C-alpha cells in the first residue's frame, strides 16, 4: 500500500521500501521452509497470487504492469512465469516501441529464461529465442545493446549444457568471463563461474532437479 501511494504521488515508481520489505519476507519464508521452492511457500503465494491474477487480466501492459511483473516474478510458479512472460511481450508491445523501453522486453524474456532453465527446458529455450529476436530487431543507433548480447551468449551456453551439449555449452558460457574480466567486474566473474560450474556438474551428474529455482532466478 505504501509503495502504491508512492507511485500515485509521483515518487519514482515502485519504491525501494516495497522491494526491501518483500525481499525480507521471502528471506524469512525460505529460512522456515528450506525444503520448498519459493513459489510453494504459503506466505509467498498469498502475496504473489493477486499480482499474477491482475497481470493475467490486464489487456494492455504499460509501466505499472511491467514494474509489478519485475517485482513479483521470482515468487511465481514456472507455469505462471511462462504465461506472463508471453503476455508481457505481446501486450506491452505498443508501450515498448519507445526505444528506452525495449530493453524491458529483453530483460523480461531473459528473466523468464533464468527462472525456467532448471524446471522447464522447453519454456526456457522459447524465452531465449524471444530475447534473441528482440535484440535482432533492436535499433543500434540510440541504445548500446552490448551488455544484453553478452548476457544472451552466456544464456546460450547454459542452455546448451542443459540440452546435453555440455562441453560446447561450457566453453561458450565461459568465453563471456573474459569480457567481465577486462571490464573489471570481479563480482560478476566470480558468480558467473559458480553458475557455470554448478550447471555443468548438475548436468553431468543427472541431478538438475536438485538445483533450487532461486538459484536460476539470480543469474
Secondary structure, 3 states (H helix, E strand, C coil): CHHHHHHHCCCCCCCHHHHHHHHHHHHHHHHHCCCCCHHHCHHHHHHHHHHHHHHHHCCCCCHHHHHHHHHHHHHCCHHHHHHHHHHHHHHCCCHHHCHHHHHHHHHHHHHHHHHHCCCCHHHHHHHHHHHHHHHHCCCCCCCCCHHHHHHHHHHHHHHHHHCCCHHHHHHHHHHHHHHHHHCCCHHHHHHHHHHHHHHHHHHHHCCHHHCCHHHHHCC
